């Protein structure tokens, strides 16, 4: 019963993280005129969203695979889940770094700054949770010691309760239109 709850919390937590990284990317905003990098930045943003979409599509499967061994070996399952979250954090960090290499037109600077801050926050949440999971000792589970399971359940519950750092992100209309992968990401 506890293991089933942990699997559910693990799936929910990872999905929450995945959605946090995508929500708000295409929310309605104002109409802005573009400069010389006005075409380069939307293309880079579209690539960024496409890469996150690919990662997000595999995230739930990765979490389910990690949690599936919880009944047989909870320590191994917790480690596998930590690896999934660590990998997700690394992907977010790498992708936002690539996007950061694009010239940002002045009219998109505020959006880009908020996006970068939000994605870095989601990456930190994933990384912190992974580190927390790695430190949980589940060796006593076979002997009836549930303290490690309670700690694991708490870590996954805390993950599921995280606020979306991108809630207030609003993309300018022209940017929405030029980066359709972001719309697809926000709907996934």
N, CA, C and O of each residue as an XYZ file, in Angstrom:
752
protein
N       0.822     -1.180      0.000
C       0.000      0.000      0.000
C       0.877      1.259      0.000
O       0.616      2.197     -0.754
N       1.898      1.279      0.832
C       2.808      2.423      0.874
C       3.556      2.527     -0.455
O       3.754      3.627     -0.971
N       3.973      1.380     -1.011
C       4.716      1.379     -2.270
C       3.845      1.931     -3.397
O       4.323      2.713     -4.218
N       2.571      1.531     -3.444
C       1.668      2.052     -4.464
C       1.536      3.565     -4.343
O       1.544      4.278     -5.347
N       1.415      4.046     -3.122
C       1.325      5.488     -2.887
C       2.598      6.194     -3.346
O       2.537      7.285     -3.914
N       3.748      5.570     -3.100
C       5.019      6.168     -3.524
C       5.111      6.236     -5.041
O       5.576      7.230     -5.597
N       4.666      5.181     -5.704
C       4.685      5.199     -7.172
C       3.811      6.339     -7.687
O       4.208      7.084     -8.582
N       2.629      6.461     -7.117
C       1.725      7.515     -7.532
C       2.326      8.889     -7.276
O       2.239      9.769     -8.133
N       2.936      9.087     -6.108
C       3.557     10.383     -5.793
C       4.738     10.652     -6.717
O       4.947     11.790     -7.139
N       5.510      9.622     -7.033
C       6.652      9.805     -7.929
C       6.180     10.243     -9.306
O       6.738     11.173     -9.889
N       5.155      9.580     -9.828
C       4.622      9.963    -11.139
C       4.067     11.384    -11.093
O       4.342     12.194    -11.978
N       3.287     11.678    -10.062
C       2.697     13.008     -9.935
C       3.767     14.081     -9.825
O       3.681     15.115    -10.487
N       4.774     13.843     -8.994
C       5.843     14.822     -8.813
C       6.596     15.110    -10.099
O       6.865     16.268    -10.418
N       6.936     14.064    -10.836
C       7.681     14.263    -12.077
C       6.828     14.948    -13.131
O       7.311     15.799    -13.878
N       5.565     14.574    -13.187
C       4.684     15.220    -14.151
C       4.504     16.691    -13.787
O       4.479     17.551    -14.668
N       4.377     16.983    -12.486
C       4.276     18.369    -12.044
C       5.503     19.154    -12.490
O       5.383     20.277    -12.981
N       6.679     18.563    -12.321
C       7.906     19.235    -12.763
C       7.895     19.453    -14.261
O       8.243     20.532    -14.740
N       7.495     18.433    -15.004
C       7.443     18.565    -16.462
C       6.495     19.665    -16.895
O       6.809     20.458    -17.783
N       5.339     19.708    -16.266
C       4.378     20.746    -16.602
C       4.861     22.110    -16.168
O       4.629     23.100    -16.862
N       5.534     22.179    -15.025
C       6.057     23.464    -14.556
C       7.035     24.051    -15.558
O       7.115     25.268    -15.726
N       7.774     23.178    -16.219
C       8.753     23.650    -17.182
C       8.108     24.118    -18.473
O       8.752     24.789    -19.279
N       6.845     23.773    -18.680
C       6.226     24.143    -19.945
C       5.089     25.141    -19.822
O       4.849     25.906    -20.756
N       4.387     25.160    -18.709
C       3.232     26.049    -18.581
C       3.647     27.511    -18.701
O       4.701     27.918    -18.212
N       2.820     28.268    -19.343
C       3.060     29.698    -19.444
C       3.921     30.101    -20.621
O       4.058     31.293    -20.892
N       4.505     29.155    -21.325
C       5.400     29.523    -22.423
C       4.672     30.228    -23.550
O       5.281     30.996    -24.295
N       3.395     29.983    -23.686
C       2.694     30.579    -24.806
C       1.464     31.370    -24.381
O       0.562     31.590    -25.189
N       1.417     31.790    -23.149
C       0.278     32.579    -22.696
C       0.194     33.868    -23.502
O       1.207     34.393    -23.964
N      -1.004     34.359    -23.663
C      -1.193     35.550    -24.495
C      -0.458     36.743    -23.931
O      -0.389     36.937    -22.717
N       0.090     37.539    -24.833
C       0.805     38.750    -24.434
C       0.587     39.834    -25.462
O      -0.273     39.707    -26.334
N       1.361     40.900    -25.366
C       1.236     42.028    -26.279
C       1.889     41.767    -27.616
O       2.613     40.785    -27.778
N       1.645     42.622    -28.554
C       2.220     42.554    -29.886
C       3.428     43.477    -29.942
O       3.303     44.669    -29.660
N       4.600     42.949    -30.303
C       5.823     43.744    -30.332
C       6.438     43.721    -31.729
O       6.236     42.767    -32.481
N       7.174     44.749    -32.071
C       7.926     44.784    -33.324
C       9.296     44.183    -33.093
O       9.820     44.254    -31.981
N       9.890     43.593    -34.121
C      11.167     42.918    -33.943
C      12.316     43.639    -34.585
O      12.126     44.473    -35.471
N      13.536     43.312    -34.129
C      14.759     43.859    -34.693
C      15.475     42.797    -35.498
O      14.846     41.848    -35.966
N      16.796     42.940    -35.670
C      17.554     42.019    -36.507
C      17.573     40.605    -35.944
O      17.605     39.642    -36.710
N      17.555     40.460    -34.619
C      17.561     39.123    -34.021
C      16.144     38.620    -33.763
O      15.953     37.588    -33.119
N      15.152     39.353    -34.267
C      13.754     38.979    -34.039
C      13.406     37.635    -34.665
O      12.459     36.983    -34.226
N      14.144     37.212    -35.673
C      13.892     35.901    -36.278
C      14.735     34.816    -35.622
O      14.297     33.670    -35.516
N      15.931     35.164    -35.185
C      16.823     34.178    -34.582
C      16.327     33.704    -33.224
O      16.348     32.507    -32.937
N      15.887     34.624    -32.397
C      15.442     34.253    -31.055
C      14.197     33.349    -31.090
O      14.181     32.325    -30.406
N      13.154     33.696    -31.864
C      12.003     32.793    -31.919
C      12.370     31.395    -32.425
O      11.819     30.401    -31.952
N      13.287     31.318    -33.372
C      13.728     30.006    -33.865
C      14.442     29.230    -32.764
O      14.233     28.027    -32.606
N      15.288     29.926    -32.005
C      15.990     29.282    -30.891
C      14.996     28.855    -29.811
O      15.141     27.781    -29.227
N      13.997     29.680    -29.545
C      12.971     29.338    -28.561
C      12.169     28.130    -29.030
O      11.855     27.246    -28.233
N      11.840     28.088    -30.298
C      11.095     26.957    -30.849
C      11.900     25.662    -30.703
O      11.345     24.619    -30.356
N      13.197     25.729    -30.966
C      14.077     24.565    -30.789
C      14.127     24.154    -29.321
O      14.046     22.969    -28.995
N      14.263     25.146    -28.438
C      14.272     24.915    -26.996
C      13.008     24.155    -26.579
O      13.086     23.137    -25.892
N      11.856     24.655    -26.999
C      10.588     24.011    -26.634
C      10.473     22.615    -27.250
O       9.947     21.700    -26.617
N      10.957     22.453    -28.464
C      10.941     21.126    -29.099
C      11.779     20.126    -28.327
O      11.375     18.977    -28.149
N      12.945     20.558    -27.869
C      13.812     19.665    -27.091
C      13.189     19.322    -25.737
O      13.295     18.186    -25.276
N      12.540     20.301    -25.100
C      11.857     20.022    -23.831
C      10.650     19.128    -24.049
O      10.342     18.290    -23.202
N       9.972     19.290    -25.158
C       8.830     18.447    -25.487
C       9.270     16.987    -25.596
O       8.612     16.091    -25.066
N      10.368     16.760    -26.276
C      10.908     15.407    -26.401
C      11.229     14.821    -25.036
O      10.887     13.673    -24.755
N      11.885     15.602    -24.185
C      12.240     15.134    -22.842
C      10.990     14.894    -22.007
O      10.900     13.892    -21.298
N      10.039     15.794    -22.084
C       8.825     15.655    -21.290
C       8.038     14.414    -21.693
O       7.434     13.761    -20.842
N       8.039     14.084    -22.980
C       7.313     12.914    -23.451
C       7.887     11.623    -22.876
O       7.157     10.648    -22.698
N       9.171     11.607    -22.586
C       9.782     10.412    -22.007
C       9.775     10.435    -20.477
O      10.050      9.416    -19.844
N       9.465     11.581    -19.881
C       9.558     11.735    -18.430
C       8.626     10.791    -17.684
O       9.065     10.119    -16.750
N       7.366     10.720    -18.062
C       6.428      9.868    -17.347
C       6.820      8.402    -17.464
O       6.732      7.659    -16.486
N       7.249      7.979    -18.639
C       7.704      6.607    -18.820
C       8.921      6.328    -17.956
O       9.008      5.271    -17.330
N       9.852      7.255    -17.915
C      11.056      7.090    -17.090
C      10.703      6.970    -15.614
O      11.287      6.158    -14.896
N       9.746      7.779    -15.160
C       9.326      7.734    -13.757
C       8.642      6.404    -13.459
O       8.918      5.783    -12.433
N       7.765      5.969    -14.332
C       7.080      4.689    -14.116
C       8.075      3.538    -14.068
O       7.951      2.639    -13.236
N       9.044      3.566    -14.944
C      10.070      2.521    -14.961
C      10.873      2.551    -13.658
O      11.172      1.501    -13.091
N      11.216      3.735    -13.189
C      11.983      3.857    -11.943
C      11.170      3.373    -10.752
O      11.699      2.693     -9.872
N       9.878      3.722    -10.717
C       9.037      3.363     -9.572
C       8.586      1.906     -9.603
O       8.159      1.371     -8.580
N       8.674      1.263    -10.756
C       8.167     -0.106    -10.876
C       8.905     -1.104     -9.993
O       8.324     -2.120     -9.613
N      10.146     -0.852     -9.660
C      10.906     -1.769     -8.826
C      10.787     -1.488     -7.342
O      11.497     -2.091     -6.538
N       9.893     -0.575     -6.967
C       9.794     -0.179     -5.568
C       9.429     -1.336     -4.651
O       9.921     -1.401     -3.524
N       8.575     -2.254     -5.106
C       8.181     -3.383     -4.271
C       9.322     -4.342     -4.017
O       9.475     -4.838     -2.901
N      10.120     -4.611     -5.024
C      11.231     -5.556     -4.902
C      12.449     -4.934     -4.228
O      13.088     -5.570     -3.390
N      12.769     -3.703     -4.587
C      13.962     -3.041     -4.031
C      13.720     -1.540     -3.961
O      14.066     -0.809     -4.888
N      13.120     -1.075     -2.850
C      12.804      0.356     -2.745
C      14.022      1.265     -2.859
O      13.916      2.365     -3.401
N      15.169      0.831     -2.365
C      16.379      1.659     -2.434
C      16.797      1.870     -3.888
O      17.172      2.970     -4.292
N      16.722      0.798     -4.653
C      17.082      0.881     -6.073
C      16.080      1.767     -6.825
O      16.461      2.553     -7.692
N      14.802      1.628     -6.481
C      13.773      2.444     -7.133
C      13.964      3.920     -6.800
O      13.829      4.775     -7.676
N      14.276      4.227     -5.541
C      14.517      5.619     -5.153
C      15.732      6.169     -5.895
O      15.726      7.319     -6.335
N      16.764      5.356     -6.033
C      17.957      5.775     -6.782
C      17.646      6.008     -8.246
O      18.140      6.960     -8.850
N      16.818      5.130     -8.822
C      16.441      5.292    -10.227
C      15.617      6.566    -10.421
O      15.794      7.280    -11.408
N      14.729      6.843     -9.486
C      13.939      8.068     -9.571
C      14.835      9.300     -9.413
O      14.646     10.305    -10.098
N      15.795      9.215     -8.519
C      16.756     10.317     -8.360
C      17.511     10.546     -9.669
O      17.754     11.689    -10.054
N      17.880      9.465    -10.349
C      18.571      9.588    -11.632
C      17.688     10.275    -12.687
O      18.161     11.105    -13.463
N      16.400      9.913    -12.698
C      15.468     10.531    -13.650
C      15.391     12.040    -13.398
O      15.473     12.841    -14.329
N      15.232     12.412    -12.131
C      15.126     13.833    -11.794
C      16.427     14.577    -12.068
O      16.408     15.718    -12.529
N      17.539     13.942    -11.791
C      18.838     14.555    -12.064
C      19.026     14.762    -13.564
O      19.517     15.805    -13.996
N      18.637     13.772    -14.348
C      18.730     13.876    -15.805
C      17.823     14.987    -16.323
O      18.208     15.741    -17.217
N      16.634     15.088    -15.770
C      15.698     16.135    -16.170
C      16.283     17.509    -15.856
O      16.215     18.424    -16.677
N      16.849     17.642    -14.680
C      17.491     18.898    -14.284
C      18.618     19.257    -15.254
O      18.738     20.404    -15.684
N      19.431     18.272    -15.589
C      20.541     18.503    -16.526
C      20.036     18.928    -17.900
O      20.614     19.811    -18.534
N      18.954     18.295    -18.357
C      18.377     18.653    -19.650
C      17.895     20.099    -19.638
O      18.175     20.862    -20.563
N      17.169     20.470    -18.587
C      16.671     21.846    -18.494
C      17.822     22.847    -18.491
O      17.781     23.855    -19.197
N      18.838     22.565    -17.699
C      19.993     23.456    -17.596
C      20.714     23.584    -18.938
O      21.074     24.687    -19.350
N      20.922     22.459    -19.616
C      21.615     22.478    -20.907
C      20.792     23.229    -21.963
O      21.336     24.008    -22.746
N      19.494     22.987    -21.975
C      18.649     23.625    -22.992
C      18.519     25.129    -22.761
O      18.517     25.898    -23.721
N      18.411     25.558    -21.508
C      18.304     26.999    -21.260
C      19.639     27.688    -21.562
O      19.673     28.853    -21.956
N      20.727     26.955    -21.372
C      22.046     27.508    -21.717
C      22.148     27.706    -23.234
O      22.651     28.732    -23.693
N      21.672     26.726    -24.010
C      21.680     26.856    -25.475
C      20.816     28.045    -25.909
O      21.209     28.825    -26.777
N      19.635     28.173    -25.294
C      18.765     29.295    -25.639
C      19.444     30.612    -25.295
O      19.273     31.606    -26.001
N      20.212     30.623    -24.211
C      20.916     31.828    -23.782
C      21.965     32.308    -24.770
O      22.412     33.453    -24.690
N      22.361     31.451    -25.697
C      23.350     31.832    -26.710
C      22.731     32.666    -27.840
O      23.446     33.304    -28.613
N      21.388     32.654    -27.928
C      20.706     33.415    -28.977
C      20.640     34.890    -28.575
O      20.491     35.219    -27.398
N      20.750     35.757    -29.555
C      20.568     37.188    -29.308
C      19.093     37.435    -29.030
O      18.227     37.022    -29.802
N      18.818     38.103    -27.932
C      17.440     38.369    -27.531
C      17.071     39.786    -27.938
O      17.687     40.742    -27.469
N      16.075     39.935    -28.802
C      15.618     41.278    -29.149
C      15.103     41.993    -27.903
O      14.590     41.358    -26.982
N      15.237     43.270    -27.881
C      14.859     44.071    -26.717
C      13.424     43.797    -26.274
O      13.149     43.729    -25.077
N      12.510     43.639    -27.228
C      11.106     43.445    -26.852
C      10.852     42.092    -26.184
O       9.789     41.884    -25.600
N      11.819     41.169    -26.267
C      11.657     39.849    -25.647
C      12.540     39.665    -24.409
O      12.536     38.593    -23.804
N      13.286     40.687    -24.033
C      14.228     40.552    -22.917
C      13.540     40.185    -21.610
O      14.020     39.313    -20.886
N      12.444     40.825    -21.302
C      11.726     40.530    -20.055
C      11.205     39.090    -20.064
O      11.325     38.370    -19.072
N      10.629     38.684    -21.187
C      10.154     37.305    -21.333
C      11.301     36.319    -21.143
O      11.180     35.349    -20.394
N      12.413     36.573    -21.826
C      13.562     35.667    -21.756
C      14.117     35.584    -20.340
O      14.462     34.499    -19.872
N      14.204     36.698    -19.670
C      14.712     36.729    -18.292
C      13.803     35.900    -17.363
O      14.292     35.124    -16.542
N      12.493     36.070    -17.499
C      11.537     35.328    -16.677
C      11.588     33.841    -17.007
O      11.543     33.000    -16.109
N      11.681     33.516    -18.298
C      11.788     32.116    -18.719
C      13.047     31.475    -18.148
O      12.992     30.383    -17.584
N      14.167     32.147    -18.294
C      15.438     31.614    -17.804
C      15.397     31.401    -16.292
O      15.828     30.359    -15.798
N      14.888     32.370    -15.572
C      14.775     32.250    -14.116
C      13.866     31.080    -13.744
O      14.194     30.298    -12.852
N      12.724     30.960    -14.425
C      11.779     29.875    -14.137
C      12.335     28.502    -14.445
O      12.193     27.579    -13.643
N      12.967     28.358    -15.597
C      13.542     27.056    -15.970
C      14.660     26.682    -15.005
O      14.769     25.524    -14.603
N      15.489     27.651    -14.631
C      16.546     27.363    -13.648
C      15.943     26.952    -12.305
O      16.504     26.100    -11.617
N      14.822     27.538    -11.927
C      14.156     27.159    -10.668
C      13.627     25.732    -10.744
O      13.764     24.970     -9.787
N      13.025     25.362    -11.875
C      12.520     23.994    -12.041
C      13.691     23.009    -12.014
O      13.596     21.948    -11.398
N      14.792     23.358    -12.679
C      15.982     22.497    -12.674
C      16.506     22.313    -11.252
O      16.905     21.213    -10.870
N      16.503     23.389    -10.473
C      16.969     23.308     -9.086
C      16.043     22.432     -8.243
O      16.517     21.655     -7.415
N      14.747     22.548     -8.442
C      13.788     21.703     -7.727
C      14.060     20.234     -8.035
O      14.095     19.402     -7.129
N      14.251     19.919     -9.309
C      14.526     18.537     -9.702
C      15.836     18.048     -9.100
O      15.913     16.938     -8.574
N      16.855     18.879     -9.181
C      18.169     18.505     -8.648
C      18.136     18.325     -7.130
O      18.690     17.359     -6.604
N      17.490     19.250     -6.434
C      17.391     19.177     -4.978
C      16.624     17.932     -4.545
O      17.009     17.257     -3.590
N      15.543     17.634     -5.247
C      14.761     16.441     -4.916
C      15.579     15.186     -5.197
O      15.535     14.234     -4.418
N      16.324     15.172     -6.298
C      17.173     14.018     -6.611
C      18.196     13.797     -5.501
O      18.399     12.668     -5.055
N      18.835     14.870     -5.060
C      19.821     14.764     -3.975
C      19.160     14.258     -2.701
O      19.718     13.429     -1.982
N      17.983     14.761     -2.437
C      17.246     14.321     -1.242
C      16.918     12.825     -1.334
O      17.064     12.102     -0.348
N      16.484     12.364     -2.490
C      16.156     10.940     -2.670
C      17.390     10.061     -2.521
O      17.323      8.971     -1.952
N      18.516     10.543     -3.038
C      19.758      9.770     -2.937
C      20.187      9.568     -1.485
O      20.840      8.576     -1.160
N      19.820     10.511     -0.612
C      20.243     10.440      0.784
C      19.327      9.627      1.687
O      19.608      9.475      2.876
N      18.244      9.106      1.143
C      17.294      8.350      1.958
C      17.773      6.910      2.107
O      18.125      6.250      1.129
N      17.778      6.437      3.357
C      18.195      5.067      3.658
C      16.960      4.178      3.778
O      16.173      4.312      4.715
N      16.804      3.285      2.835
C      15.668      2.372      2.834
C      16.082      0.945      3.182
O      15.326      0.001      2.953
N      17.271      0.793      3.730
C      17.776     -0.557      4.024
C      16.960     -1.287      5.087
O      16.981     -2.517      5.126
N      16.243     -0.568      5.949
C      15.470     -1.217      6.997
C      14.076     -1.648      6.590
O      13.361     -2.251      7.390
N      13.673     -1.350      5.359
C      12.319     -1.669      4.910
C      12.031     -3.163      5.023
O      10.953     -3.548      5.477
N      12.965     -4.000      4.623
C      12.754     -5.448      4.667
C      12.535     -5.942      6.096
O      11.913     -6.984      6.303
N      13.038     -5.210      7.069
C      12.900     -5.601      8.481
C      11.727     -4.888      9.148
O      11.549     -4.995     10.362
N      10.929     -4.166      8.370
C       9.761     -3.500      8.920
C       9.981     -2.065      9.349
O       9.056     -1.439      9.866
N      11.174     -1.520      9.153
C      11.453     -0.127      9.503
C      10.913      0.771      8.391
O      11.433      0.765      7.275
N       9.897      1.524      8.689
C       9.265      2.371      7.670
C       9.754      3.823      7.686
O       9.235      4.656      6.943
N      10.736      4.128      8.516
C      11.197      5.520      8.600
C      11.734      6.022      7.260
O      11.485      7.167      6.883
N      12.456      5.184      6.551
C      12.967      5.581      5.232
C      11.843      5.794      4.236
O      11.887      6.715      3.420
N      10.825      4.928      4.308
C       9.678      5.083      3.411
C       8.925      6.375      3.699
O       8.451      7.050      2.785
N       8.823      6.708      4.977
C       8.146      7.954      5.341
C       8.929      9.159      4.813
O       8.341     10.132      4.342
N      10.241      9.084      4.896
C      11.087     10.159      4.376
C      10.949     10.269      2.854
O      10.893     11.366      2.300
N      10.895      9.114      2.196
C      10.724      9.085      0.749
C       9.366      9.673      0.369
O       9.269     10.484     -0.552
N       8.337      9.267      1.070
C       7.001      9.784      0.807
C       6.955     11.297      1.026
O       6.302     12.011      0.264
N       7.629     11.782      2.040
C       7.686     13.214      2.309
C       8.387     13.958      1.172
O       7.923     15.012      0.737
N       9.499     13.408      0.693
C      10.247     14.050     -0.402
C       9.398     14.131     -1.664
O       9.372     15.164     -2.333
N       8.708     13.049     -1.987
C       7.876     13.045     -3.189
C       6.644     13.924     -3.008
O       6.195     14.566     -3.957
N       6.097     13.956     -1.800
C       4.976     14.853     -1.520
C       5.381     16.309     -1.656
O       4.639     17.120     -2.210
N       6.569     16.639     -1.143
C       7.077     18.007     -1.269
C       7.273     18.378     -2.737
O       7.008     19.512     -3.136
N       7.733     17.429     -3.533
C       7.923     17.671     -4.961
C       6.585     17.996     -5.626
O       6.488     18.931     -6.420
N       5.568     17.222     -5.297
C       4.254     17.432     -5.901
C       3.632     18.771     -5.486
O       2.783     19.303     -6.201
N       4.039     19.307     -4.359
C       3.478     20.570     -3.857
C       4.184     21.804     -4.418
O       3.759     22.925     -4.138
N       5.226     21.633     -5.184
C       6.000     22.771     -5.678
C       5.151     23.700     -6.527
O       4.329     23.254     -7.327
N       5.357     24.978     -6.346
C       4.679     26.000     -7.147
C       5.352     26.094     -8.507
O       6.558     25.881     -8.630
N       4.578     26.411     -9.511
C       5.093     26.574    -10.855
C       5.833     27.912    -10.962
O       5.202     28.967    -10.903
N       7.165     27.881    -11.120
C       7.926     29.131    -11.222
C       7.632     29.919    -12.500
O       8.096     31.050    -12.651
N       6.871     29.333    -13.413
C       6.578     30.000    -14.680
C       5.129     30.458    -14.776
O       4.654     30.800    -15.859
N       4.427     30.464    -13.649
C       3.015     30.850    -13.646
C       2.755     32.200    -14.292
O       1.770     32.357    -15.014
N       3.603     33.156    -14.050
C       3.346     34.516    -14.527
C       3.981     34.819    -15.880
O       3.940     35.962    -16.335
N       4.558     33.830    -16.522
C       5.231     34.057    -17.800
C       4.214     34.300    -18.909
O       3.294     33.508    -19.110
N       4.391     35.385    -19.610
C       3.519     35.751    -20.722
C       4.379     36.008    -21.957
O       5.232     36.896    -21.959
N       4.146     35.229    -22.994
C       4.894     35.404    -24.236
C       4.198     36.432    -25.121
O       2.976     36.401    -25.261
N       4.958     37.336    -25.713
C       4.365     38.258    -26.686
C       3.733     37.478    -27.842
O       4.229     36.417    -28.220
N       2.657     37.994    -28.394
C       1.886     37.316    -29.447
C       2.766     36.909    -30.629
O       2.661     35.788    -31.127
N       3.630     37.816    -31.075
C       4.504     37.487    -32.211
C       5.426     36.322    -31.874
O       5.738     35.507    -32.742
N       5.857     36.238    -30.643
C       6.734     35.156    -30.214
C       5.953     33.845    -30.163
O       6.477     32.794    -30.532
N       4.716     33.903    -29.710
C       3.859     32.717    -29.710
C       3.732     32.159    -31.115
O       3.913     30.964    -31.345
N       3.420     33.038    -32.046
C       3.211     32.626    -33.432
C       4.478     32.048    -34.063
O       4.404     31.137    -34.887
N       5.630     32.576    -33.677
C       6.901     32.165    -34.279
C       7.514     30.930    -33.619
O       8.490     30.381    -34.130
N       6.962     30.492    -32.507
C       7.513     29.332    -31.788
C       6.401     28.319    -31.498
O       6.011     28.152    -30.343
N       5.886     27.639    -32.535
C       4.752     26.730    -32.352
C       5.057     25.515    -31.468
O       4.136     24.928    -30.900
N       6.321     25.131    -31.343
C       6.662     24.006    -30.474
C       6.351     24.338    -29.012
O       6.075     23.443    -28.215
N       6.397     25.613    -28.670
C       6.081     26.025    -27.287
C       4.598     25.829    -27.012
O       4.209     25.441    -25.910
N       3.774     26.098    -28.020
C       2.342     25.849    -27.865
C       2.087     24.360    -27.679
O       1.293     23.960    -26.828
N       2.754     23.555    -28.469
C       2.622     22.099    -28.354
C       3.104     21.620    -26.986
O       2.486     20.747    -26.377
N       4.191     22.185    -26.513
C       4.740     21.820    -25.192
C       3.763     22.180    -24.085
O       3.566     21.401    -23.152
N       3.158     23.337    -24.180
C       2.241     23.772    -23.117
C       0.971     22.924    -23.082
O       0.314     22.835    -22.044
N       0.624     22.306    -24.201
C      -0.579     21.468    -24.264
C      -0.305     20.018    -23.882
O      -1.244     19.248    -23.681
N       0.952     19.638    -23.778
C       1.280     18.234    -23.489
C       1.214     17.930    -22.016
O       1.462     16.796    -21.608
